[in-house]
Amino acid sequence: MEDRVIFTEEMKKDYTILIPQMAPFHFDLLASTLNSFGYKAKVLKNQGTTIAYEGNKYVHNDTCVPAIYVIGQFIEAIKSGDYDVNKIALIITQTGGGCRASNYIHLLRSALKKAGYGFIPVISLNANNIESNPGFKLSIPLLKKLVQSITIGDLIMQLYNQTKPYEVNENETDELCEKWLRFLENEYASRTLITNRRMYRYLQDFVNDVDKIAITTEIKPKIGIVGEIYVKYSPLGNNNLESFLINEGCEVVTLGIMDFLLYTFESTTYDIKQYGGSKIRGLIFKALAKYMEKPRKKVNRIVRKTRFRETISFQKLKKLSLPFIGHGTHVGEGWLLTAEIVELIESGTINIVTTQPFGCLPNHIVARGMFKAIKQAYPHANLASIDYDTSASAINQENRIKLLVMNAKEKIKEEMETLR
């Protein structure tokens, strides 16, 4: 095992834990949840080209873009002078799978040593007991609140995307969602435990508020976004893709982060069943996945009474992949990415952008590599694969996306003329 700095119980008292930004609707709430259990967590908000510069400075340039951006964001924040470098820790997820994402934590520690910050502890956030730290423990109450946070973040993201492109009053959706996010952050930071009943009451009130926003009856093309989890959700990683599509007159459709978490648990139980391992561990993961799926059923009952779309269950999503790819394919985004493409097409979103870190072999196989089979089953699907890299031209990316948008708008125009 590599020599690493341990995050101790004493550090928990006065160390600030820095969290890289990946999903704007989720991560501030996750930080509030950690803070309610005595941590001092803060989501990084630094942006700009210097992040890629810092990442490339300390990480080999053949490493995929999520690692470069995450490590670059950390190091730029450390160098900014905004934090006492002797009183900070960094946290990063570690999946334990075959993807290079499992090695990001080691790349980060190596980068910190090169930059002269090797004394800063790095916490591994994982559900596989890969690494442990005495000062950071995933208790059952903490896990419960983290699940609630993901549920809330997914709902806010999806209702925002279904409302923002059609709002009559400019920025009303942004202001309302921002107000709710700040309220929920305060609630989750100040209360150690929040019952599901209280959470559902919050969500009911939020849905009712968004449903009151005045919208137009304009028909806009729906553009789905799938891909590697970081460049799929992170504005930093995908050059603000969602904002770009909204400005192009589109509605963005993105499935939730909860599905990815359930997919990682499903992958573990699949491997135990196929290849052996701890049956008790498999049962724990299965029970945890069942628990995490439960809130979505309640959220769908709330949404069902409004103009908003319900989300598909994880088990139904899982079945959609089977005609195309087996469930043993779970390196990187694995079968989940293909399943999301199929779900989007079958639910009416036939225009889809797959976001891919340049050189990410697993993602290319399960995304671009599946296009032929998917197009044979769904000839009307309009698919575009976009590579993201720190050296890639944003203009080239946007031009390819504009072509997909233009084709989508042309299709709507043809359909409207047919109805006349």
N, C-alpha and C positions, 0 to 999 in steps of 0.2 A: 504493500500500500504506500502511496505517495505520502510524503511528510506534509501535513496540513495543519492549519491553525484551527483549533476547536472553539466553537461558540459556547462559552460556559454560562452557568446560571448567574454568575456575577455580572456578566456582560449584558444579560437581559435587562437589568435595571436601568442602565444609562446609555446603551449603544443604540444608535439609529440604524434600522435595517432598511437598506435601499432596495427597491423593487423596480426592475425594468418595465417600461410601459409596453404592453402588447395590445390590450383591448380597452379602449377609453370608457366604455360603459360598464366595465367589470372591475378593473383593478383598484380604483380608489375605494370601492366598497370592500374589496378583499383586504386592503390595508386597514380600513376602519375596524374590520372584524379582528384582525391580529392585535390592533391597539386595545380592543376591549378585553383582551386576555393578558394585558400587562406589557406588551411589546411596544416599541416605538418605531412603527413602520411608515415609510414614505415612498410614494410612487414617483419615479423620475419623470420630469416633464421637459427636459432639455431636448431640443430639436436642432436641425441644421446639418450642413455638409461636414462640419468638423467631427461629427460622430463617426462617420465612415472613415475619415482620416485617422482618428485615434484607433479605431478597430483594425484597420489595415496595417497600422504601425506596429501592432503587437500580436497580430494573428496572421498566419500564412494566407496569402490571397486565394488559395484554392479551397479554403474553407467556405461553407455555404453562408449566404448573406445573413441569416438570423443570428449566427454566432458573432459575426463581425459587428453588426449593429448593436446587439445586446452588450457585448464587451466594450465596444466603443462608447456606448451611452454611460456605462459604469465609470470608465476611466475618465471621460470628459467631466462627469459630475465630481469625481474625486479631485481632479485638478482645478475645479472651478473656485475653490476656496470657500464654498458655501457650507462645508461640513468639516468637523474636526476629524481628520483622518485616523486619529487614535481612538475614536469613539464611534466608528461605523462598522457595519457588517453588510455583506451582500447576500442576496438570496436568489436562487435560480432553480427551476424545475429540472428533474432528472428522471427520464422515463424508464431507463433500464433496457430499452429495446435495441435493435441492431442499427438504428439510425445514428448518425453522428451527433444528434441531440443529446445522446447519453454522455458524450465526451465534452460537451460545452463547459461543464464545471471544471474539468481538468485544463481546458484551453484558457478559461478565465483565470485560474490560479497561476498558470504559466505566464499569462499576460501581466498579471499584477506583479509578479516577481521581476519581470523585465522592466516594468515601469517604476520599480522601487517601492511597491506597496505590498510586498509579500506577507506582511504582518497582519493584513486585513482578513478576518475570517470570512469564509464563504459557506453559506448554509445550503445544503441540498434539500429541496422540497420534493419528496417522493413518497409513494405508497408501498414501495417494495423493500423497505428497510435496507436500502443500499448504503446509506451513511446515516449516522445519528450524531446529534449534538446535545449535550446536557441542557443547554439553555434554550433549545427549541424543540418542542414536542407537540405532535398532532394528537391532542386528546379528543375524545368522542364529542364533547360539547363544542370544541373548536371546529371539528370536521362538519358538525351539523350546521353551524353558522356559515361556514365556507360554502356548503351546498346551497344554502339559502341565498348567499351572495351571487353565486353563479346563476341561479334561477332568476333572480331579480335582474341581473345584468343582461341575460338573454332576452327577457321580456322587453326591457327598455330599448335595447338595440332593435328588436324586430318591429316594435310599434313606431319607433322613430323613423325607421326606413319605410314603413307603410304610410306615413303621414307627411313627412318633410317635403317630398316632391309635389304634393298636391295642396299645400297650405295656401289659404287666401291671403292671410296676413304674414308678411315676410318675417322669418325668424321666430314665429310664435312657438313652433315645435321645439326649437333649440332652447328657448327660454324656459318652457314648461319642463322639459326633460332635465335641464340643468338644475332647476329649482328642486325637483324631486330627488335627483341624485345627491344634492347637498343635504337635503332633509334626511334621506336614508343613511348617508354617511355619518351624520351626527347621531342618529338613533343607534346604528350598529356599533359606533365607537363608545357610546355611553352605557349601553346595556350588555352585560356579559351574556345573558340568555334572552333570546327572542323566540316566543312560541310560534309554531306554524300558523296558528290561528291569527296572531297579530300580523305576521308577514302577509297572509292572504288578505287581511283587511287593508294593509298598505297597497297591495297590488290591485285590489278592487277599486280603491280610490284613484290610483294612478291611471288605470285603464279608463275609468269614467271621465277623468280630466282630459285625457288625450282624445277620447271619442267626441268631446265637445268642440274640438278645434275645427273651424270652418275649412272645408276642402273643396276643390274644384271637381268637376266631372270629367276632366280631361283624361284621355287614354294615353298612357305613356308606356314605352317598352320596359318590361321587367328584365333586369340583368342579374343573373345569379353569380355569386362569387364562391368558389371552392378553392382548395389548395392546401399547401403546407400551412400549419396552424399560425405561425408567426406572420408570414407575408399575407395570409388570408385576412387577419384582423388588424394588424398594426399599420397605422398611417405612415409611420416611419419606414416600415419595410416595404410597403407597396405604393409609395409616392402618393399618398392620400387618394387612393383609388375610389373609395366611396364618395368623397366630396366631388371628385372629378366626374363620376357618373351622374350624380345629382345635378351638377352644373350643365351636363350634356342633355338634361331633360329626361332622365331615366329614374326608375324605381329600383333600388338595390334590394336583392333578396339573399340573405345569408342565414344559414342554419346555425344553431347555437353551439356554444362551447361545451355545454353539457354532453352533447353527443360524442365529442372527442374524449371526454373523461370516461364515459361509459364504454367507449370502444377500447380504451386502454385496459379497463378491468376485464372486459370480455376477452381480450387477447390473452390475458394471464390465465383465465379459467380454461380457455381453449387449449392452451399449451399444456396445462396440467392434465387435462382429459386425454390429450393425444399422446403426450410423451412422458407422463408421470410427474410426480411432485407431491407436495403436501396437499392432501385432500381437504384438510381443515382450512388451509389458506384459500383454496379454491372456493369453499363454501362461504368464507368470510367475504371474499370479493363479490361473489354472486349475491349475497345478502345486501352488501353495500350498494351494488348497482341497482337492485330492486328498490332500495330506500331512496336513492337519488332520482329515480324515474318518477316516484310518487308525486312530488310537487307539480310536475308538468301536467299531470292529469287534472289537478285542481285548477291550474292556470288556464287550461283549455276550456274548462267549464265556465270560467269567468269571461274569457274572450268570446266564447260562443254566442253570447248575448249582444255582441257589438258587430261593427263592420270589419273587424280585424280577422285575419286568418289564424286558424289553429295550427299547431305544430304536430308533426307526425311522431308517433312513439318510436323509441329506439328499436324495439323488436321488429316493427314493420319496416323501418329503415334498413335493418340488417338483412331482411329477406329480399329486398330489392336488388342487392348486389349479386345474389346467387346465380342468375343466368349468365353473368359476365365474369365473375372472379370469386375464388374460394375464400372462406373465412380464415384459412391458414396464412393468407397474404396479409400480414399486419406489421410489416416494417414501415416506419414512417406513418403516413396516413392510411396506407394499406387499402383494404376493401371499403373503408368508410368513404374515401374520396369518390370512388366510383358510385357507391350507393347514393351519395349526396347529389351527384350529377343526375342520376336516374330519377330521384325524388323530385328535383327541381323541374325536370322535363315533364314528368307525369302530373305535376301539380300546376302546370301552365307556364313555367318559366323556361322557355326553350333557348334563350340566349344566355350563354354561360362563359365566364372568364375563369380559367384555372390559373392560379398564381403559383409560380414555381421558382424556388431559389435556383439560380443557375448551377448546374452540376449536381443537383440533388437526385441521384439515381433512383431511389425508391419512389419519389414523387413523379418523376418522368414516366416510370413504368405504369403506375396506377392512375395517372392522369392522361397525358398525351398518348401513352401506350394503349389506352383503352378506347380512344376516340373511334377507331375503325369499327370495333364491335358495337359501340353505342350508336354510331351513325347508321349502322345496318339495321338496328332495331328501331331507331328514331330518325328517319331521313330528314325530317323537318328541323332537327336540332341545329343550332347555330353556335358552334364551340370555338373558342380562341384560347390558345395556350400562351401565356406571357411569362417570360423569364425575368426575374429580378436579381440584380447584382449591383454592387457598389460602383462598378464601372459602366453599367448599362445606361444608355441614353433614355431619359424620361420621355423625350419627344418621340423616339421610335416606339416606345411602349404605348404612349397615348395615341399615336397614329393607328396602330393595330387595333386598339380598343375602339377608336372612332369608327373604323371600318365595320366592326361588329355592330356598333350602335346604329350606324347608317343603314345596314341591312335590316336591323330590327325595326327601325322606323319605316322603312320602305314596305316591309311586310304588313305593318299596321295600316299603312296608307292603302295598300292593295285590298286588304280585308274590308276597310271602310267603304271603298268604291264599289266593292261587290255587293254590299248591303244596300246601296242606294237604288 
